[in-house]
Amino acid sequence: MNTPVTRVTLLAAAFAAVTAVGTMAMQMQPPPPGEPTFRTRTSGVRIDVLVTKGERPVPNLTAADFELTDSGVAQQIEVITLRDRPVDVIIVLDTSASLGADGLRHLLGATDTLLGGLTDSDRAALVTFSRGVMMRSALTSDRAQVRGTLKQLKAAGATSIIDATYAATTLRTDADRAALLLIFSDGIDTTSWLRPEKVLETVRRSSIVPYALVVGEAAAAIADAPAADAARTPEPRERIDATDSFLRDLVVTGGGLFMPAADTGQLERRFAEALDN
């Protein structure tokens, strides 16, 4: 079982910094009469945690299953499951030429099924990429609009996964919603301009949970690639380091899952599993 201890501890450290500022402000000497008074207080902090066994979330967890400390002091925890909150799903699709006609047909069918699994309070956005990146639809609860956009897609061009991931993170999600970034690709990045480590840092600072669905030989290549090394000196653009492992590093950074598929015929099942998770 993967445990949330590391991520929770890091977020708790940020919480400690906030409360320290609040304590300092409240202990300051009263200002002279007529001058404004400023006070600050932190009553609660949201921390997103994903606990999995294999690719499946561990169900029925309660507050008793978690421990959160601030400077060694145990904090009160309230657990709210994702089923109690609406979901924002940012769908990022590889439409490069290598997908082919059959692959595109399977991909569109899987995406349509995914949209059908959303509730009226959920929202979806659509980003596609080949050599360039296209923001097809902002977050909307109008699934018919997103489905209409799907019908316009064609398979052509190269693969810019890293640039597309960054574009997807610019979509603003609401604090009261769970945010899922669902990326599909059948290959490894070949044409992005952005550096992998810069995009990973953006994801690290966001509340989006990334899932990467990769088909065919690319899935094995990504799984076997060396992990990104942030301390390594960047190579020239034509020899991008960390590109092969980008999607794997992405899900590790964002606390999501890497979901390989043998072929595009499995996409419908894998998309449904990602949303269910």
C-alpha positions as CSV (number, residue, x, y, z in Angstrom):
1,M,0.0,0.0,0.0
2,N,1.2,3.5,-0.8
3,T,0.9,5.7,2.2
4,P,0.4,9.5,2.2
5,V,2.9,10.2,5.0
6,T,5.5,12.0,3.0
7,R,3.1,14.3,1.1
8,V,1.1,15.1,4.2
9,T,4.2,15.9,6.2
10,L,5.4,18.4,3.5
11,L,2.0,20.1,3.4
12,A,1.9,20.2,7.1
13,A,5.2,22.1,7.2
14,A,3.6,24.8,5.0
15,F,0.6,24.9,7.4
16,A,3.0,25.5,10.3
17,A,4.5,28.5,8.6
18,V,1.1,30.0,8.1
19,T,0.1,29.5,11.7
20,A,3.4,31.0,12.9
21,V,2.7,34.2,11.1
22,G,-0.8,34.3,12.6
23,T,0.5,33.8,16.1
24,M,3.1,36.6,15.6
25,A,0.5,39.0,14.4
26,M,-1.8,38.4,17.3
27,Q,1.0,38.8,19.9
28,M,2.2,42.2,18.6
29,Q,1.7,45.2,20.9
30,P,-1.5,47.1,20.3
31,P,-1.0,50.0,17.8
32,P,-1.4,53.6,18.9
33,P,-5.0,54.8,18.8
34,G,-6.3,55.6,15.3
35,E,-3.9,53.2,13.5
36,P,-5.4,50.2,11.7
37,T,-5.1,46.7,13.3
38,F,-4.4,43.6,11.2
39,R,-5.0,40.1,12.5
40,T,-4.7,36.7,10.8
41,R,-5.8,33.2,11.7
42,T,-5.8,29.8,10.1
43,S,-8.6,27.5,11.1
44,G,-8.1,24.7,8.6
45,V,-6.1,23.4,5.6
46,R,-7.1,21.1,2.8
47,I,-4.7,18.3,2.0
48,D,-5.4,15.9,-0.9
49,V,-4.3,12.3,-0.3
50,L,-4.5,9.3,-2.6
51,V,-3.9,5.8,-0.9
52,T,-3.6,3.0,-3.3
53,K,-2.9,-0.7,-3.4
54,G,-1.6,-1.5,-6.9
55,E,-3.8,0.7,-9.2
56,R,-6.8,0.6,-6.9
57,P,-7.7,3.1,-4.2
58,V,-8.0,1.7,-0.7
59,P,-11.7,2.2,0.3
60,N,-13.4,3.0,3.6
61,L,-10.6,4.9,5.2
62,T,-11.4,7.1,8.2
63,A,-9.7,9.8,10.2
64,A,-8.3,7.1,12.4
65,D,-6.2,5.7,9.5
66,F,-4.2,9.0,9.1
67,E,-1.8,10.9,11.3
68,L,-0.9,14.6,10.8
69,T,1.4,16.5,13.0
70,D,2.5,20.2,13.1
71,S,5.8,20.6,15.0
72,G,5.3,17.3,16.6
73,V,1.8,18.1,17.7
74,A,-1.1,15.9,16.4
75,Q,-3.7,17.8,14.5
76,Q,-7.5,17.2,14.3
77,I,-8.4,15.5,11.0
78,E,-11.7,15.4,9.1
79,V,-11.9,13.0,6.1
80,I,-14.0,13.9,3.1
81,T,-14.1,11.4,0.2
82,L,-14.1,12.4,-3.4
83,R,-17.5,10.9,-3.8
84,D,-18.8,13.8,-1.7
85,R,-17.4,16.4,-4.1
86,P,-17.9,17.4,-7.7
87,V,-15.0,16.6,-10.1
88,D,-13.1,18.6,-12.7
89,V,-11.7,16.3,-15.4
90,I,-9.1,17.8,-17.7
91,I,-8.8,15.4,-20.7
92,V,-5.5,15.7,-22.6
93,L,-5.4,13.6,-25.8
94,D,-2.6,12.7,-28.1
95,T,-3.8,13.0,-31.7
96,S,-0.4,12.5,-33.5
97,A,-0.2,10.7,-36.8
98,S,1.0,7.5,-35.1
99,L,-2.4,7.0,-33.6
100,G,-3.9,6.0,-37.0
101,A,-7.6,5.8,-37.9
102,D,-8.4,2.8,-35.7
103,G,-6.6,4.3,-32.7
104,L,-8.4,7.6,-33.1
105,R,-11.8,5.8,-33.3
106,H,-11.0,3.9,-30.1
107,L,-9.8,7.1,-28.4
108,L,-12.9,9.0,-29.2
109,G,-15.1,6.2,-28.1
110,A,-13.3,5.9,-24.8
111,T,-13.5,9.7,-24.2
112,D,-17.2,9.6,-24.9
113,T,-17.7,6.9,-22.4
114,L,-15.7,8.9,-19.8
115,L,-17.9,11.9,-20.4
116,G,-21.0,9.7,-19.9
117,G,-19.7,8.7,-16.5
118,L,-19.7,12.3,-15.2
119,T,-22.6,13.8,-13.1
120,D,-24.4,17.0,-13.8
121,S,-22.3,18.8,-11.2
122,D,-19.0,17.6,-12.7
123,R,-17.1,19.5,-15.4
124,A,-14.8,18.5,-18.2
125,A,-12.1,20.3,-20.3
126,L,-10.4,19.1,-23.5
127,V,-6.9,19.7,-24.6
128,T,-5.3,18.0,-27.7
129,F,-1.8,17.8,-28.9
130,S,0.3,16.7,-31.8
131,R,3.1,19.0,-32.9
132,G,1.1,21.9,-31.4
133,V,-1.3,22.2,-28.5
134,M,-4.9,23.1,-28.9
135,M,-7.2,24.2,-26.0
136,R,-10.4,22.7,-27.4
137,S,-12.8,23.4,-24.5
138,A,-12.4,25.1,-21.1
139,L,-14.0,23.5,-18.1
140,T,-17.7,23.1,-18.6
141,S,-20.6,21.0,-17.4
142,D,-21.9,21.0,-21.0
143,R,-20.8,17.5,-22.1
144,A,-22.6,17.9,-25.5
145,Q,-20.2,20.8,-26.2
146,V,-17.2,18.6,-25.5
147,R,-18.6,15.7,-27.5
148,G,-19.1,18.1,-30.5
149,T,-15.5,19.1,-30.3
150,L,-14.4,15.4,-30.3
151,K,-16.0,14.9,-33.7
152,Q,-13.6,17.4,-35.2
153,L,-10.4,15.6,-34.2
154,K,-8.0,14.0,-36.7
155,A,-4.8,12.1,-36.3
156,A,-1.8,14.0,-37.7
157,G,1.5,15.5,-36.7
158,A,4.1,14.8,-34.0
159,T,4.0,14.6,-30.2
160,S,4.2,17.5,-27.7
161,I,3.2,15.9,-24.4
162,I,5.2,18.2,-22.1
163,D,3.8,21.4,-23.6
164,A,0.3,20.0,-23.5
165,T,0.6,19.1,-19.8
166,Y,1.6,22.6,-19.0
167,A,-1.3,24.1,-21.0
168,A,-3.7,21.8,-19.1
169,T,-2.4,23.0,-15.7
170,T,-3.3,26.6,-16.6
171,L,-7.0,25.8,-16.4
172,R,-8.4,27.1,-13.2
173,T,-10.1,24.6,-11.0
174,D,-12.2,25.4,-7.9
175,A,-11.0,24.6,-4.4
176,D,-14.1,22.7,-3.5
177,R,-13.7,20.3,-6.4
178,A,-11.4,17.3,-7.0
179,A,-9.3,17.8,-10.1
180,L,-8.2,15.0,-12.4
181,L,-5.7,15.5,-15.2
182,L,-6.1,12.5,-17.6
183,I,-3.4,12.3,-20.2
184,F,-3.4,9.8,-23.1
185,S,-0.5,9.2,-25.4
186,D,0.8,6.4,-27.7
187,G,4.3,7.7,-27.9
188,I,7.2,9.7,-26.3
189,D,7.5,13.4,-26.6
190,T,9.3,14.5,-29.7
191,T,8.6,18.2,-30.3
192,S,7.9,20.1,-27.0
193,W,9.7,23.4,-26.2
194,L,9.2,23.4,-22.5
195,R,11.7,21.7,-20.1
196,P,10.3,18.6,-18.3
197,E,11.5,19.7,-14.9
198,K,9.8,23.1,-15.2
199,V,6.5,21.5,-16.0
200,L,6.9,19.0,-13.2
201,E,7.4,21.8,-10.7
202,T,4.2,23.5,-11.9
203,V,2.3,20.2,-11.3
204,R,3.9,19.9,-7.9
205,R,2.5,23.2,-6.9
206,S,-1.0,22.5,-8.2
207,S,-3.9,20.5,-6.7
208,I,-4.4,18.5,-9.9
209,V,-3.9,14.7,-9.7
210,P,-2.5,13.4,-13.0
211,Y,-3.2,10.0,-14.5
212,A,-1.2,8.9,-17.6
213,L,-2.7,6.3,-20.0
214,V,-0.1,5.1,-22.4
215,V,-0.5,2.3,-25.0
216,G,1.8,-0.1,-26.8
217,E,5.6,-0.1,-26.8
218,A,5.7,3.5,-25.4
219,A,4.3,2.3,-22.1
220,A,7.3,-0.1,-21.7
221,A,9.8,2.5,-22.8
222,I,8.5,5.1,-20.3
223,A,8.4,2.5,-17.5
224,D,12.1,1.5,-18.2
225,A,13.4,5.1,-18.7
226,P,15.8,6.5,-16.0
227,A,14.0,8.8,-13.6
228,A,14.4,12.6,-13.9
229,D,17.3,14.1,-12.0
230,A,16.6,17.8,-11.2
231,A,20.2,18.4,-10.3
232,R,21.5,17.3,-13.7
233,T,22.7,20.0,-16.1
234,P,20.2,20.4,-18.9
235,E,21.3,19.2,-22.3
236,P,20.7,21.3,-25.5
237,R,17.1,21.3,-26.7
238,E,17.7,18.6,-29.4
239,R,18.8,16.2,-26.6
240,I,16.1,16.6,-24.0
241,D,16.8,14.8,-20.8
242,A,14.0,13.3,-18.8
243,T,11.7,13.3,-21.8
244,D,11.3,9.5,-22.0
245,S,10.4,9.3,-18.3
246,F,8.2,12.5,-18.2
247,L,4.8,10.8,-17.9
248,R,6.0,8.4,-15.2
249,D,7.7,11.3,-13.3
250,L,4.5,13.3,-13.8
251,V,2.3,10.8,-11.9
252,V,4.8,10.4,-9.2
253,T,5.1,14.1,-8.7
254,G,1.3,14.7,-8.7
255,G,0.4,11.6,-6.7
256,G,-1.5,9.9,-9.5
257,L,-1.2,6.7,-11.5
258,F,0.6,5.4,-14.6
259,M,-1.8,3.2,-16.5
260,P,-0.4,1.2,-19.4
261,A,-2.6,-0.5,-22.0
262,A,-1.6,-3.1,-24.6
263,D,-3.5,-1.3,-27.4
264,T,-6.1,1.4,-28.0
265,G,-8.8,-1.3,-27.8
266,Q,-8.3,-1.2,-24.0
267,L,-8.8,2.5,-23.7
268,E,-12.5,2.5,-22.9
269,R,-11.9,0.2,-19.9
270,R,-8.9,2.1,-18.7
271,F,-10.6,5.5,-19.0
272,A,-13.5,4.2,-16.9
273,E,-11.1,2.9,-14.3
274,A,-9.3,6.2,-14.1
275,L,-12.6,8.1,-13.4
276,D,-13.7,5.4,-10.9
277,N,-10.4,5.8,-9.1
